[in-house]
Amino acid sequence: MSKVISLENVFLKYYDNCILKDISLTIEKGEYVNIIGPNGSGKTTLIKLFIGDLKPTSGSINFYNYKLSYVPQHLHKKKNMPITVYEVLKHSNKVKPSDEYIDYYLELMHISNLKHSKMDRLSGGESQRVYIIRALLLNADVLILDEPASALDQEFRHEFYDFIEKLHKEGLTIIHVTHDLSDGLRRGSRVIHMDSKILFDGSFDDFQNYHQHHHDELEGKIYHV
Ligand code: ADP
């Protein structure tokens, strides 16, 4: 296994507020990692460290030259973005993706009908799907999805996660962030449960055990498996 990213005793503070406390973890190539925790527990902050947007206040972080592609949860809606979905996707990569490839992904994400729509006309969920496709077209080694289910209709979620699973089987490393345990936690995946610090880091099966034993603590914070 080769490392994608590793953190050692990382602390991150905003002024006096300690958002991340003593985080040590390594993500290996080919893993499917779920990062879970209640709102405000520091998940997005952790991801910002992964992509180099933030630096730790103390501790160290190592990168190993893999290409990470991040689909943020909250996309700032640009009021004046008269460019179409197709144009965004076509120009997502220096090596322009073929139209067949673009059509394939649009179909897969159930937004073929929006191909020629202007980006500033899309809903939050629709534009997140466009950005997921764009991340895939970038041929990244690691796909980071921040609360992707929030953009998806209930009936499409299952299909979406099956698709992510398929990409994972093809070799893509997945980092999936969620506060909702009913979303996308698959057998065989790794679960990191955090609330500023890491509370649990292990397999999905061990997590279910842990979840049963810490039911009262978790109750009300995050949903059930
Ligand atoms: P999560 O993704 O788990 O909901 P975040 O990482 O977004 O959590 O936020 C963790 C905490 O850090 C929250 O209390 C949030 O208010 C705080 N925070 C996030 N960004 C900033 C910032 N730029 N300045 C100050 N506090 C911040």
py3Dmol code that shows the C-alpha trace and the ligand (Angstrom):
import py3Dmol

protein = """\
ATOM      1  CA  MET A   1       0.000   0.000   0.000  1.00  0.00           C
ATOM      2  CA  SER A   2       1.209   3.481  -0.635  1.00  0.00           C
ATOM      3  CA  LYS A   3       0.313   6.518   1.367  1.00  0.00           C
ATOM      4  CA  VAL A   4      -1.840   9.279  -0.045  1.00  0.00           C
ATOM      5  CA  ILE A   5      -1.709  11.581   2.930  1.00  0.00           C
ATOM      6  CA  SER A   6      -0.637  11.394   6.540  1.00  0.00           C
ATOM      7  CA  LEU A   7      -1.168  13.639   9.540  1.00  0.00           C
ATOM      8  CA  GLU A   8       0.748  13.502  12.774  1.00  0.00           C
ATOM      9  CA  ASN A   9      -0.454  15.186  15.956  1.00  0.00           C
ATOM     10  CA  VAL A  10      -2.221  17.897  14.043  1.00  0.00           C
ATOM     11  CA  PHE A  11      -3.896  20.746  15.920  1.00  0.00           C
ATOM     12  CA  LEU A  12      -5.802  23.524  14.233  1.00  0.00           C
ATOM     13  CA  LYS A  13      -6.967  26.636  15.995  1.00  0.00           C
ATOM     14  CA  TYR A  14      -9.026  29.587  14.893  1.00  0.00           C
ATOM     15  CA  TYR A  15      -7.884  32.189  17.387  1.00  0.00           C
ATOM     16  CA  ASP A  16      -8.493  30.519  20.771  1.00  0.00           C
ATOM     17  CA  ASN A  17     -10.882  28.003  19.373  1.00  0.00           C
ATOM     18  CA  CYS A  18      -9.320  24.567  18.948  1.00  0.00           C
ATOM     19  CA  ILE A  19     -11.164  22.986  16.004  1.00  0.00           C
ATOM     20  CA  LEU A  20      -8.921  19.955  15.476  1.00  0.00           C
ATOM     21  CA  LYS A  21      -7.194  18.262  18.383  1.00  0.00           C
ATOM     22  CA  ASP A  22      -4.292  15.916  18.027  1.00  0.00           C
ATOM     23  CA  ILE A  23      -5.293  14.267  14.772  1.00  0.00           C
ATOM     24  CA  SER A  24      -3.031  11.462  13.572  1.00  0.00           C
ATOM     25  CA  LEU A  25      -4.071   9.385  10.613  1.00  0.00           C
ATOM     26  CA  THR A  26      -2.839   7.951   7.351  1.00  0.00           C
ATOM     27  CA  ILE A  27      -4.897   7.403   4.249  1.00  0.00           C
ATOM     28  CA  GLU A  28      -3.648   4.745   1.863  1.00  0.00           C
ATOM     29  CA  LYS A  29      -4.206   4.501  -1.859  1.00  0.00           C
ATOM     30  CA  GLY A  30      -7.314   2.495  -2.698  1.00  0.00           C
ATOM     31  CA  GLU A  31      -9.108   3.064   0.599  1.00  0.00           C
ATOM     32  CA  TYR A  32     -12.755   4.057   0.962  1.00  0.00           C
ATOM     33  CA  VAL A  33     -12.786   6.300   4.003  1.00  0.00           C
ATOM     34  CA  ASN A  34     -15.916   7.736   5.597  1.00  0.00           C
ATOM     35  CA  ILE A  35     -15.333  10.725   7.822  1.00  0.00           C
ATOM     36  CA  ILE A  36     -18.332  11.152  10.064  1.00  0.00           C
ATOM     37  CA  GLY A  37     -19.242  13.486  12.890  1.00  0.00           C
ATOM     38  CA  PRO A  38     -21.924  15.998  13.859  1.00  0.00           C
ATOM     39  CA  ASN A  39     -22.157  19.432  12.324  1.00  0.00           C
ATOM     40  CA  GLY A  40     -19.327  21.660  13.467  1.00  0.00           C
ATOM     41  CA  SER A  41     -17.081  18.735  14.413  1.00  0.00           C
ATOM     42  CA  GLY A  42     -14.287  19.858  12.073  1.00  0.00           C
ATOM     43  CA  LYS A  43     -14.817  17.573   9.074  1.00  0.00           C
ATOM     44  CA  THR A  44     -14.610  20.293   6.451  1.00  0.00           C
ATOM     45  CA  THR A  45     -11.646  21.848   8.251  1.00  0.00           C
ATOM     46  CA  LEU A  46      -9.880  18.488   8.104  1.00  0.00           C
ATOM     47  CA  ILE A  47     -10.573  18.239   4.368  1.00  0.00           C
ATOM     48  CA  LYS A  48      -9.162  21.726   3.882  1.00  0.00           C
ATOM     49  CA  LEU A  49      -5.930  20.437   5.414  1.00  0.00           C
ATOM     50  CA  PHE A  50      -5.975  17.476   3.019  1.00  0.00           C
ATOM     51  CA  ILE A  51      -6.202  19.728  -0.017  1.00  0.00           C
ATOM     52  CA  GLY A  52      -3.673  22.233   1.274  1.00  0.00           C
ATOM     53  CA  ASP A  53      -6.149  25.077   1.794  1.00  0.00           C
ATOM     54  CA  LEU A  54      -5.236  25.297   5.472  1.00  0.00           C
ATOM     55  CA  LYS A  55      -2.068  24.652   7.409  1.00  0.00           C
ATOM     56  CA  PRO A  56      -1.995  23.038  10.858  1.00  0.00           C
ATOM     57  CA  THR A  57      -1.350  25.289  13.845  1.00  0.00           C
ATOM     58  CA  SER A  58       0.959  22.533  15.040  1.00  0.00           C
ATOM     59  CA  GLY A  59       1.799  18.991  13.992  1.00  0.00           C
ATOM     60  CA  SER A  60       2.729  17.803  10.546  1.00  0.00           C
ATOM     61  CA  ILE A  61       1.035  16.787   7.352  1.00  0.00           C
ATOM     62  CA  ASN A  62       2.633  14.870   4.497  1.00  0.00           C
ATOM     63  CA  PHE A  63       1.480  14.618   0.905  1.00  0.00           C
ATOM     64  CA  TYR A  64       2.638  11.969  -1.522  1.00  0.00           C
ATOM     65  CA  ASN A  65       2.042  13.424  -4.954  1.00  0.00           C
ATOM     66  CA  TYR A  66      -1.394  12.045  -5.632  1.00  0.00           C
ATOM     67  CA  LYS A  67      -3.939  14.154  -7.382  1.00  0.00           C
ATOM     68  CA  LEU A  68      -6.877  14.986  -5.125  1.00  0.00           C
ATOM     69  CA  SER A  69     -10.160  16.272  -6.418  1.00  0.00           C
ATOM     70  CA  TYR A  70     -12.536  17.923  -3.986  1.00  0.00           C
ATOM     71  CA  VAL A  71     -16.253  18.489  -4.399  1.00  0.00           C
ATOM     72  CA  PRO A  72     -17.232  20.972  -1.687  1.00  0.00           C
ATOM     73  CA  GLN A  73     -20.540  20.838   0.101  1.00  0.00           C
ATOM     74  CA  HIS A  74     -21.496  24.448  -0.239  1.00  0.00           C
ATOM     75  CA  LEU A  75     -20.912  25.761  -3.670  1.00  0.00           C
ATOM     76  CA  HIS A  76     -20.953  29.478  -3.862  1.00  0.00           C
ATOM     77  CA  LYS A  77     -23.583  30.183  -6.380  1.00  0.00           C
ATOM     78  CA  LYS A  78     -22.197  32.534  -8.934  1.00  0.00           C
ATOM     79  CA  LYS A  79     -24.864  34.940 -10.041  1.00  0.00           C
ATOM     80  CA  ASN A  80     -23.227  35.679 -13.339  1.00  0.00           C
ATOM     81  CA  MET A  81     -22.047  32.431 -14.733  1.00  0.00           C
ATOM     82  CA  PRO A  82     -23.438  32.453 -18.259  1.00  0.00           C
ATOM     83  CA  ILE A  83     -21.342  29.428 -19.198  1.00  0.00           C
ATOM     84  CA  THR A  84     -23.216  26.165 -19.805  1.00  0.00           C
ATOM     85  CA  VAL A  85     -22.869  22.811 -18.050  1.00  0.00           C
ATOM     86  CA  TYR A  86     -21.349  21.340 -21.205  1.00  0.00           C
ATOM     87  CA  GLU A  87     -18.767  24.133 -21.431  1.00  0.00           C
ATOM     88  CA  VAL A  88     -17.749  23.721 -17.802  1.00  0.00           C
ATOM     89  CA  LEU A  89     -17.194  20.003 -18.357  1.00  0.00           C
ATOM     90  CA  LYS A  90     -15.515  20.327 -21.735  1.00  0.00           C
ATOM     91  CA  HIS A  91     -12.954  22.759 -20.322  1.00  0.00           C
ATOM     92  CA  SER A  92     -12.449  20.920 -17.042  1.00  0.00           C
ATOM     93  CA  ASN A  93      -9.243  19.307 -18.187  1.00  0.00           C
ATOM     94  CA  LYS A  94      -6.360  20.354 -20.438  1.00  0.00           C
ATOM     95  CA  VAL A  95      -6.920  17.135 -22.315  1.00  0.00           C
ATOM     96  CA  LYS A  96     -10.471  17.916 -23.331  1.00  0.00           C
ATOM     97  CA  PRO A  97     -12.841  15.048 -22.513  1.00  0.00           C
ATOM     98  CA  SER A  98     -14.753  13.573 -25.435  1.00  0.00           C
ATOM     99  CA  ASP A  99     -18.423  14.436 -25.878  1.00  0.00           C
ATOM    100  CA  GLU A 100     -19.291  10.755 -25.451  1.00  0.00           C
ATOM    101  CA  TYR A 101     -17.605  10.737 -22.079  1.00  0.00           C
ATOM    102  CA  ILE A 102     -19.405  13.897 -21.015  1.00  0.00           C
ATOM    103  CA  ASP A 103     -22.751  12.485 -22.155  1.00  0.00           C
ATOM    104  CA  TYR A 104     -22.068   9.258 -20.302  1.00  0.00           C
ATOM    105  CA  TYR A 105     -21.519  11.086 -17.004  1.00  0.00           C
ATOM    106  CA  LEU A 106     -24.442  13.446 -17.505  1.00  0.00           C
ATOM    107  CA  GLU A 107     -26.687  10.452 -18.043  1.00  0.00           C
ATOM    108  CA  LEU A 108     -25.250   8.692 -15.029  1.00  0.00           C
ATOM    109  CA  MET A 109     -25.914  11.715 -12.836  1.00  0.00           C
ATOM    110  CA  HIS A 110     -29.415  12.152 -14.285  1.00  0.00           C
ATOM    111  CA  ILE A 111     -28.760  15.617 -15.615  1.00  0.00           C
ATOM    112  CA  SER A 112     -28.580  15.034 -19.381  1.00  0.00           C
ATOM    113  CA  ASN A 113     -31.461  17.481 -19.754  1.00  0.00           C
ATOM    114  CA  LEU A 114     -29.287  20.236 -18.275  1.00  0.00           C
ATOM    115  CA  LYS A 115     -26.404  19.851 -20.717  1.00  0.00           C
ATOM    116  CA  HIS A 116     -26.969  23.226 -22.325  1.00  0.00           C
ATOM    117  CA  SER A 117     -28.319  25.040 -19.276  1.00  0.00           C
ATOM    118  CA  LYS A 118     -26.424  27.977 -17.882  1.00  0.00           C
ATOM    119  CA  MET A 119     -24.635  27.252 -14.614  1.00  0.00           C
ATOM    120  CA  ASP A 120     -26.252  30.204 -12.844  1.00  0.00           C
ATOM    121  CA  ARG A 121     -29.682  28.699 -13.508  1.00  0.00           C
ATOM    122  CA  LEU A 122     -29.001  25.455 -11.658  1.00  0.00           C
ATOM    123  CA  SER A 123     -30.107  24.542  -8.150  1.00  0.00           C
ATOM    124  CA  GLY A 124     -27.439  23.798  -5.505  1.00  0.00           C
ATOM    125  CA  GLY A 125     -27.925  20.054  -5.954  1.00  0.00           C
ATOM    126  CA  GLU A 126     -27.718  20.227  -9.721  1.00  0.00           C
ATOM    127  CA  SER A 127     -24.534  22.260  -9.700  1.00  0.00           C
ATOM    128  CA  GLN A 128     -22.980  19.889  -7.159  1.00  0.00           C
ATOM    129  CA  ARG A 129     -23.606  17.040  -9.600  1.00  0.00           C
ATOM    130  CA  VAL A 130     -21.886  19.015 -12.334  1.00  0.00           C
ATOM    131  CA  TYR A 131     -18.891  19.497 -10.032  1.00  0.00           C
ATOM    132  CA  ILE A 132     -18.821  15.814  -9.200  1.00  0.00           C
ATOM    133  CA  ILE A 133     -18.606  15.044 -12.924  1.00  0.00           C
ATOM    134  CA  ARG A 134     -15.911  17.659 -13.316  1.00  0.00           C
ATOM    135  CA  ALA A 135     -13.917  16.056 -10.510  1.00  0.00           C
ATOM    136  CA  LEU A 136     -14.193  12.696 -12.289  1.00  0.00           C
ATOM    137  CA  LEU A 137     -13.113  14.177 -15.599  1.00  0.00           C
ATOM    138  CA  LEU A 138      -9.966  15.507 -13.930  1.00  0.00           C
ATOM    139  CA  ASN A 139      -8.741  11.907 -13.608  1.00  0.00           C
ATOM    140  CA  ALA A 140      -7.869  12.371  -9.978  1.00  0.00           C
ATOM    141  CA  ASP A 141      -6.451   9.564  -7.844  1.00  0.00           C
ATOM    142  CA  VAL A 142      -8.514  10.626  -4.867  1.00  0.00           C
ATOM    143  CA  LEU A 143     -12.082  11.856  -4.874  1.00  0.00           C
ATOM    144  CA  ILE A 144     -13.200  13.828  -1.827  1.00  0.00           C
ATOM    145  CA  LEU A 145     -16.948  14.148  -1.473  1.00  0.00           C
ATOM    146  CA  ASP A 146     -18.313  16.484   1.184  1.00  0.00           C
ATOM    147  CA  GLU A 147     -21.921  15.574   2.056  1.00  0.00           C
ATOM    148  CA  PRO A 148     -22.723  14.562  -1.529  1.00  0.00           C
ATOM    149  CA  ALA A 149     -26.084  13.098  -0.568  1.00  0.00           C
ATOM    150  CA  SER A 150     -27.369  16.532   0.378  1.00  0.00           C
ATOM    151  CA  ALA A 151     -27.486  17.307  -3.325  1.00  0.00           C
ATOM    152  CA  LEU A 152     -29.281  14.147  -4.336  1.00  0.00           C
ATOM    153  CA  ASP A 153     -32.895  13.025  -4.382  1.00  0.00           C
ATOM    154  CA  GLN A 154     -33.660  10.149  -2.063  1.00  0.00           C
ATOM    155  CA  GLU A 155     -34.304   7.681  -4.886  1.00  0.00           C
ATOM    156  CA  PHE A 156     -31.077   8.564  -6.674  1.00  0.00           C
ATOM    157  CA  ARG A 157     -28.791   8.248  -3.628  1.00  0.00           C
ATOM    158  CA  HIS A 158     -28.537   4.511  -3.746  1.00  0.00           C
ATOM    159  CA  GLU A 159     -27.605   4.529  -7.383  1.00  0.00           C
ATOM    160  CA  PHE A 160     -25.099   7.308  -6.771  1.00  0.00           C
ATOM    161  CA  TYR A 161     -23.328   5.391  -4.024  1.00  0.00           C
ATOM    162  CA  ASP A 162     -23.294   2.252  -6.184  1.00  0.00           C
ATOM    163  CA  PHE A 163     -21.541   4.336  -8.789  1.00  0.00           C
ATOM    164  CA  ILE A 164     -18.985   5.642  -6.281  1.00  0.00           C
ATOM    165  CA  GLU A 165     -18.415   2.052  -5.184  1.00  0.00           C
ATOM    166  CA  LYS A 166     -17.773   1.088  -8.790  1.00  0.00           C
ATOM    167  CA  LEU A 167     -15.197   3.881  -9.139  1.00  0.00           C
ATOM    168  CA  HIS A 168     -13.600   2.677  -5.939  1.00  0.00           C
ATOM    169  CA  LYS A 169     -13.360  -0.862  -7.301  1.00  0.00           C
ATOM    170  CA  GLU A 170     -11.676   0.567 -10.384  1.00  0.00           C
ATOM    171  CA  GLY A 171      -8.966   1.998  -8.145  1.00  0.00           C
ATOM    172  CA  LEU A 172     -10.118   5.456  -7.106  1.00  0.00           C
ATOM    173  CA  THR A 173      -9.452   6.361  -3.479  1.00  0.00           C
ATOM    174  CA  ILE A 174     -12.613   7.746  -1.900  1.00  0.00           C
ATOM    175  CA  ILE A 175     -12.863  10.133   1.029  1.00  0.00           C
ATOM    176  CA  HIS A 176     -16.506  10.563   1.872  1.00  0.00           C
ATOM    177  CA  VAL A 177     -17.616  13.111   4.454  1.00  0.00           C
ATOM    178  CA  THR A 178     -21.022  12.897   6.075  1.00  0.00           C
ATOM    179  CA  HIS A 179     -22.932  13.616   9.278  1.00  0.00           C
ATOM    180  CA  ASP A 180     -25.550  11.051   8.311  1.00  0.00           C
ATOM    181  CA  LEU A 181     -24.794   7.421   9.041  1.00  0.00           C
ATOM    182  CA  SER A 182     -27.480   6.235   6.673  1.00  0.00           C
ATOM    183  CA  ASP A 183     -25.486   7.572   3.741  1.00  0.00           C
ATOM    184  CA  GLY A 184     -22.993   5.544   1.857  1.00  0.00           C
ATOM    185  CA  LEU A 185     -21.325   3.620   4.652  1.00  0.00           C
ATOM    186  CA  ARG A 186     -20.435   0.394   2.914  1.00  0.00           C
ATOM    187  CA  ARG A 187     -19.174  -2.908   4.236  1.00  0.00           C
ATOM    188  CA  GLY A 188     -15.432  -3.071   3.877  1.00  0.00           C
ATOM    189  CA  SER A 189     -15.011   0.669   4.109  1.00  0.00           C
ATOM    190  CA  ARG A 190     -13.155   2.497   6.862  1.00  0.00           C
ATOM    191  CA  VAL A 191     -14.928   4.788   9.289  1.00  0.00           C
ATOM    192  CA  ILE A 192     -13.342   7.717  11.083  1.00  0.00           C
ATOM    193  CA  HIS A 193     -15.671   9.214  13.659  1.00  0.00           C
ATOM    194  CA  MET A 194     -14.571  12.596  14.887  1.00  0.00           C
ATOM    195  CA  ASP A 195     -15.626  15.450  17.072  1.00  0.00           C
ATOM    196  CA  SER A 196     -12.600  17.761  17.043  1.00  0.00           C
ATOM    197  CA  LYS A 197     -10.529  14.719  17.942  1.00  0.00           C
ATOM    198  CA  ILE A 198     -10.736  11.240  16.507  1.00  0.00           C
ATOM    199  CA  LEU A 199     -13.142   9.126  18.546  1.00  0.00           C
ATOM    200  CA  PHE A 200     -13.030   6.014  16.401  1.00  0.00           C
ATOM    201  CA  ASP A 201     -10.971   4.874  13.437  1.00  0.00           C
ATOM    202  CA  GLY A 202     -11.555   1.381  12.116  1.00  0.00           C
ATOM    203  CA  SER A 203     -13.567  -0.920   9.888  1.00  0.00           C
ATOM    204  CA  PHE A 204     -17.250  -0.517   9.204  1.00  0.00           C
ATOM    205  CA  ASP A 205     -18.008  -3.736  11.121  1.00  0.00           C
ATOM    206  CA  ASP A 206     -16.090  -2.589  14.187  1.00  0.00           C
ATOM    207  CA  PHE A 207     -17.813   0.734  13.931  1.00  0.00           C
ATOM    208  CA  GLN A 208     -21.216  -0.928  14.184  1.00  0.00           C
ATOM    209  CA  ASN A 209     -20.101  -2.552  17.415  1.00  0.00           C
ATOM    210  CA  TYR A 210     -18.739   0.718  18.721  1.00  0.00           C
ATOM    211  CA  HIS A 211     -21.923   2.461  17.669  1.00  0.00           C
ATOM    212  CA  GLN A 212     -24.039   0.049  19.732  1.00  0.00           C
ATOM    213  CA  HIS A 213     -21.882   0.602  22.797  1.00  0.00           C
ATOM    214  CA  HIS A 214     -21.855   4.372  22.461  1.00  0.00           C
ATOM    215  CA  HIS A 215     -25.453   4.652  21.463  1.00  0.00           C
ATOM    216  CA  ASP A 216     -26.404   7.227  24.113  1.00  0.00           C
ATOM    217  CA  GLU A 217     -23.502   9.516  23.286  1.00  0.00           C
ATOM    218  CA  LEU A 218     -24.201   9.341  19.607  1.00  0.00           C
ATOM    219  CA  GLU A 219     -27.948   9.677  19.950  1.00  0.00           C
ATOM    220  CA  GLY A 220     -29.149  12.998  18.679  1.00  0.00           C
ATOM    221  CA  LYS A 221     -25.792  13.894  17.233  1.00  0.00           C
ATOM    222  CA  ILE A 222     -25.732  11.686  14.214  1.00  0.00           C
ATOM    223  CA  TYR A 223     -28.258   9.329  12.772  1.00  0.00           C
ATOM    224  CA  HIS A 224     -28.415   5.597  13.004  1.00  0.00           C
ATOM    225  CA  VAL A 225     -26.826   3.139  10.639  1.00  0.00           C
TER     226      VAL A 225
END
"""
ligand_1 = """\
27
ADP
P -18.139 20.350 9.923
O -17.646 20.256 8.507
O -17.912 19.091 10.706
O -19.575 20.787 10.025
P -16.339 22.617 10.114
O -14.984 22.081 9.874
O -17.029 23.319 8.988
O -17.270 21.436 10.699
O -16.304 23.615 11.343
C -15.752 23.263 12.609
C -15.781 24.464 13.519
O -14.865 25.440 13.047
C -17.127 25.140 13.621
O -17.364 25.455 14.972
C -16.959 26.378 12.795
O -17.766 27.421 13.295
C -15.497 26.695 12.952
N -14.930 27.390 11.784
C -14.905 26.924 10.514
N -14.297 27.808 9.681
C -13.920 28.862 10.462
C -13.231 30.090 10.221
N -12.809 30.421 8.988
N -13.021 30.935 11.265
C -13.438 30.596 12.512
N -14.087 29.449 12.821
C -14.332 28.588 11.807
"""
view = py3Dmol.view(width=600, height=400)
view.addModel(protein, "pdb")
view.setStyle({"model": 0}, {"cartoon": {"style": "trace"}})
view.addModel(ligand_1, "xyz")
view.setStyle({"model": 1}, {"stick": {}})
view.zoomTo()
view.show()
